[in-house]
Amino acid sequence: MNAHVKPSRRIALSLSHDHSHGPLGYLEMGNPAGPTVAFLHGFGADLLTWSLCLAPLARDYRLIALDLPGHGRTCADVGEATLDFMTQWLDEALDVLRVRTAHLVGHSMGAKIALGFALSHGERVETLSLISPAGLGGDFHHDTLSAFLDANTPDAAEALARHLLGPRGQSVGPALTRSLLEANGDPARAKALKKLLGQARTYGLSLSPEGFDWSRIRCPVSIQWGDHDRLIPLPEAHRLPPHTPMQVIAGAGHLPHMEAPNAVATVLKDFLP
């Protein structure tokens, strides 16, 4: 850490219009002279889902949380909603934010994008921290998300929030319900979410139909998973990378970084160089 640079713990929400696909919403805080840690949220969420995990890392790292396409304040354009589109979008987003390489932290869909990015742009990825990651195959309850997107009512949002959260995270249920309704409230963004979910349903959750080849990932990997995750339950051991740190968050559902942010931040601090 550069002793002459005072880290900022103020959360600054910003919007860039320099990305070719349209507005890019992002949050930046922490030590501007430190290594960059970029956070990629999950399906139907936005960058603010990371807010409780950031302060413990702010002294040593430049922290950037992104709104992914179709989410938050970023463009509603998701192209054909493919992994290739998302990784190319991320490649340009890092250029816009003047990030050469980054430690990537991804949740669920964001973790799948991080994995795909490490395969296609490995030279830009220092480490991967995957939280409840999609992309490894195994069970995925599409119908739960589809029911919410189709109904788009407070009752449907509340039901989805209950499904996503474990016993440890029930207190964030009302805030999560409001966030889900807001995410699906704009017609253009609702269309984008349905397109993304349709891709996941049609082509499956795995990055490869033959199973994921971890030997293709050249950077250190850490995985965190809630033991009450009902959306993407813990997969069979053969789907996980060998000799990789794996932290099971007791009592957490699909959103450990919201349900147990201190536990998640502690794992990140121990893993990041």
C-alpha positions as CSV (number, residue, x, y, z in Angstrom):
1,M,0.0,0.0,0.0
2,N,1.2,3.5,-0.9
3,A,1.4,5.3,2.4
4,H,1.0,8.7,0.7
5,V,-2.4,7.8,-0.9
6,K,-5.3,8.1,1.4
7,P,-7.9,5.4,0.6
8,S,-11.5,6.5,0.2
9,R,-14.3,4.6,1.8
10,R,-17.0,6.8,0.2
11,I,-19.1,4.9,-2.2
12,A,-19.2,6.9,-5.5
13,L,-21.8,5.8,-8.0
14,S,-20.7,6.8,-11.5
15,L,-22.0,6.5,-15.1
16,S,-19.7,6.4,-18.1
17,H,-20.9,7.0,-21.7
18,D,-17.7,5.8,-23.3
19,H,-18.7,2.2,-23.8
20,S,-19.8,1.3,-27.3
21,H,-23.0,-0.5,-26.1
22,G,-24.3,2.4,-24.1
23,P,-24.2,3.7,-20.5
24,L,-21.9,1.9,-18.0
25,G,-22.9,2.1,-14.4
26,Y,-20.2,1.4,-11.9
27,L,-19.1,2.1,-8.3
28,E,-15.5,2.9,-7.4
29,M,-13.9,3.3,-4.0
30,G,-10.9,2.3,-2.0
31,N,-7.2,2.8,-2.6
32,P,-6.6,4.1,-6.1
33,A,-3.0,3.0,-6.0
34,G,-3.8,-0.6,-5.0
35,P,-4.5,-3.6,-7.2
36,T,-8.0,-3.6,-8.8
37,V,-10.7,-5.9,-7.6
38,A,-13.7,-5.9,-9.9
39,F,-17.1,-7.2,-8.7
40,L,-19.7,-8.8,-11.0
41,H,-23.2,-9.3,-9.6
42,G,-25.7,-12.0,-10.3
43,F,-28.9,-12.2,-12.4
44,G,-31.5,-9.6,-11.5
45,A,-29.2,-7.8,-9.1
46,D,-27.0,-4.7,-9.4
47,L,-23.7,-3.4,-8.1
48,L,-25.2,-2.3,-4.7
49,T,-25.5,-6.0,-3.7
50,W,-21.7,-5.8,-2.9
51,S,-21.9,-2.7,-0.7
52,L,-21.5,-4.5,2.6
53,C,-18.4,-6.4,1.5
54,L,-16.4,-3.5,0.2
55,A,-15.3,-1.5,3.3
56,P,-13.0,-4.2,4.7
57,L,-11.1,-4.3,1.4
58,A,-10.9,-0.5,0.8
59,R,-7.6,0.1,2.5
60,D,-5.5,-2.1,0.2
61,Y,-7.4,-2.3,-3.1
62,R,-9.0,-0.2,-5.8
63,L,-12.6,-1.6,-5.8
64,I,-14.9,-1.4,-8.8
65,A,-18.4,-2.9,-8.9
66,L,-20.1,-3.0,-12.2
67,D,-23.7,-3.0,-13.3
68,L,-23.8,-5.7,-16.0
69,P,-25.8,-5.3,-19.2
70,G,-29.6,-5.4,-18.6
71,H,-29.1,-4.4,-14.9
72,G,-28.9,-1.3,-12.8
73,R,-27.9,1.8,-14.7
74,T,-25.9,0.0,-17.4
75,C,-27.4,-0.3,-20.9
76,A,-30.3,-2.7,-21.4
77,D,-28.7,-4.1,-24.5
78,V,-27.6,-7.8,-23.9
79,G,-27.0,-8.7,-27.5
80,E,-27.9,-12.3,-28.0
81,A,-27.5,-12.8,-24.2
82,T,-24.5,-15.1,-24.8
83,L,-21.5,-15.6,-22.7
84,D,-19.4,-14.3,-25.5
85,F,-21.3,-11.0,-25.6
86,M,-20.9,-10.6,-21.9
87,T,-17.2,-11.3,-21.9
88,Q,-16.6,-8.9,-24.8
89,W,-18.6,-6.3,-23.0
90,L,-16.5,-6.8,-19.9
91,D,-13.3,-6.5,-21.8
92,E,-14.4,-3.1,-23.1
93,A,-15.7,-2.0,-19.7
94,L,-12.3,-2.6,-18.1
95,D,-10.7,-0.6,-20.9
96,V,-13.1,2.3,-20.3
97,L,-12.2,2.2,-16.6
98,R,-8.5,2.0,-17.4
99,V,-8.1,-1.4,-15.8
100,R,-5.3,-3.5,-17.3
101,T,-5.7,-6.5,-15.0
102,A,-8.0,-7.3,-12.1
103,H,-8.9,-9.7,-9.4
104,L,-12.5,-10.8,-10.4
105,V,-15.2,-11.5,-7.8
106,G,-18.3,-12.9,-9.3
107,H,-21.7,-14.1,-7.9
108,S,-23.9,-16.6,-9.7
109,M,-24.3,-15.3,-13.3
110,G,-21.4,-12.9,-12.6
111,A,-19.2,-15.8,-11.6
112,K,-20.0,-17.5,-14.9
113,I,-19.0,-14.4,-16.8
114,A,-15.8,-14.2,-14.7
115,L,-15.0,-17.8,-15.6
116,G,-15.7,-17.2,-19.2
117,F,-13.6,-14.1,-19.1
118,A,-10.7,-16.0,-17.6
119,L,-10.9,-18.4,-20.5
120,S,-11.1,-15.8,-23.2
121,H,-9.0,-13.0,-21.7
122,G,-6.8,-14.9,-19.2
123,E,-4.0,-12.3,-19.4
124,R,-6.3,-9.8,-17.7
125,V,-7.4,-11.9,-14.7
126,E,-5.2,-12.1,-11.6
127,T,-7.5,-14.3,-9.4
128,L,-11.0,-15.6,-9.5
129,S,-13.3,-15.5,-6.4
130,L,-16.5,-17.3,-7.2
131,I,-19.6,-17.0,-5.0
132,S,-22.5,-19.5,-5.7
133,P,-21.2,-19.7,-9.2
134,A,-23.2,-20.6,-12.3
135,G,-21.2,-22.2,-15.1
136,L,-20.2,-25.5,-13.4
137,G,-23.3,-27.5,-14.4
138,G,-25.5,-29.3,-11.9
139,D,-29.0,-28.3,-10.9
140,F,-30.4,-24.8,-11.6
141,H,-34.0,-23.9,-10.8
142,H,-35.0,-21.9,-13.9
143,D,-38.7,-22.2,-13.1
144,T,-38.3,-20.2,-9.9
145,L,-36.9,-17.2,-11.8
146,S,-39.3,-17.6,-14.7
147,A,-42.3,-17.5,-12.4
148,F,-41.1,-14.2,-11.0
149,L,-40.3,-12.6,-14.4
150,D,-43.7,-13.7,-15.8
151,A,-45.8,-12.5,-12.8
152,N,-43.8,-9.4,-11.8
153,T,-45.9,-8.8,-8.7
154,P,-45.0,-8.0,-5.1
155,D,-46.1,-11.5,-4.0
156,A,-44.0,-13.1,-6.7
157,A,-41.0,-11.0,-5.7
158,E,-41.4,-11.9,-2.1
159,A,-41.7,-15.6,-2.9
160,L,-38.4,-15.4,-4.9
161,A,-36.7,-13.5,-2.1
162,R,-37.7,-16.2,0.4
163,H,-36.4,-18.9,-2.1
164,L,-33.0,-17.1,-2.5
165,L,-32.3,-16.5,1.1
166,G,-31.2,-19.0,3.8
167,P,-32.1,-18.8,7.5
168,R,-29.2,-16.5,8.1
169,G,-30.4,-13.9,5.6
170,Q,-34.1,-13.6,6.2
171,S,-33.7,-10.1,7.6
172,V,-32.8,-8.7,4.2
173,G,-35.9,-10.2,2.6
174,P,-37.9,-6.9,2.4
175,A,-35.0,-5.0,0.8
176,L,-34.4,-7.8,-1.6
177,T,-38.1,-7.9,-2.6
178,R,-38.0,-4.2,-3.4
179,S,-34.8,-4.6,-5.4
180,L,-36.3,-7.5,-7.4
181,L,-39.4,-5.5,-8.3
182,E,-37.3,-2.5,-9.4
183,A,-35.0,-4.7,-11.5
184,N,-38.0,-6.1,-13.4
185,G,-40.0,-2.9,-13.5
186,D,-38.6,-1.3,-16.7
187,P,-39.9,-3.1,-19.9
188,A,-36.6,-2.9,-21.7
189,R,-34.7,-4.4,-18.7
190,A,-37.5,-7.0,-18.1
191,K,-37.0,-8.1,-21.8
192,A,-33.2,-8.3,-21.3
193,L,-33.7,-10.5,-18.1
194,K,-36.0,-12.9,-20.0
195,K,-33.5,-13.1,-22.8
196,L,-30.6,-13.9,-20.4
197,L,-32.7,-16.5,-18.6
198,G,-33.8,-18.0,-21.9
199,Q,-30.2,-18.5,-22.9
200,A,-29.5,-20.3,-19.6
201,R,-32.5,-22.5,-20.1
202,T,-31.8,-23.4,-23.7
203,Y,-28.0,-24.0,-23.4
204,G,-27.7,-25.1,-19.8
205,L,-25.6,-23.7,-17.0
206,S,-22.3,-25.3,-18.0
207,L,-19.6,-23.4,-19.8
208,S,-19.0,-26.7,-21.7
209,P,-21.4,-29.5,-22.3
210,E,-18.5,-32.0,-21.6
211,G,-17.9,-30.5,-18.2
212,F,-15.7,-27.7,-17.1
213,D,-11.9,-28.2,-17.7
214,W,-10.2,-26.4,-14.8
215,S,-6.8,-26.9,-16.3
216,R,-7.7,-24.1,-18.7
217,I,-7.8,-21.6,-15.8
218,R,-4.3,-20.3,-15.1
219,C,-5.0,-18.1,-12.1
220,P,-5.7,-18.9,-8.4
221,V,-9.4,-19.7,-7.7
222,S,-11.5,-19.5,-4.5
223,I,-15.1,-20.6,-4.1
224,Q,-17.8,-19.7,-1.6
225,W,-21.2,-21.3,-1.4
226,G,-24.2,-21.1,1.0
227,D,-25.2,-24.4,2.5
228,H,-28.9,-23.5,2.0
229,D,-28.6,-22.4,-1.6
230,R,-31.8,-23.7,-3.3
231,L,-31.3,-21.9,-6.6
232,I,-27.9,-23.4,-7.5
233,P,-27.3,-26.1,-4.8
234,L,-23.8,-27.2,-4.0
235,P,-22.6,-29.4,-6.9
236,E,-21.0,-32.8,-6.9
237,A,-17.3,-32.7,-5.9
238,H,-16.1,-33.6,-9.4
239,R,-17.5,-30.3,-10.8
240,L,-15.3,-28.3,-8.5
241,P,-11.6,-27.5,-9.1
242,P,-9.1,-29.7,-7.3
243,H,-7.0,-28.3,-4.6
244,T,-9.0,-25.0,-4.5
245,P,-10.1,-23.2,-1.3
246,M,-13.8,-23.9,-0.8
247,Q,-15.7,-22.0,2.0
248,V,-19.2,-23.2,2.8
249,I,-21.2,-20.3,4.5
250,A,-23.4,-21.9,7.1
251,G,-27.0,-20.7,7.1
252,A,-26.7,-18.7,3.9
253,G,-28.7,-19.3,0.7
254,H,-27.9,-18.1,-2.8
255,L,-26.7,-14.6,-1.7
256,P,-23.9,-15.1,0.9
257,H,-22.4,-11.7,0.2
258,M,-25.7,-10.1,1.3
259,E,-26.6,-12.6,4.0
260,A,-23.2,-13.0,5.6
261,P,-21.1,-10.1,4.2
262,N,-18.5,-10.2,7.0
263,A,-17.8,-13.9,6.4
264,V,-17.5,-13.3,2.7
265,A,-15.2,-10.3,3.1
266,T,-13.0,-12.3,5.5
267,V,-12.5,-15.0,2.9
268,L,-11.8,-12.5,0.2
269,K,-9.2,-10.7,2.4
270,D,-7.5,-14.0,3.2
271,F,-7.4,-15.1,-0.5
272,L,-6.5,-11.8,-2.3
273,P,-2.8,-11.1,-2.4
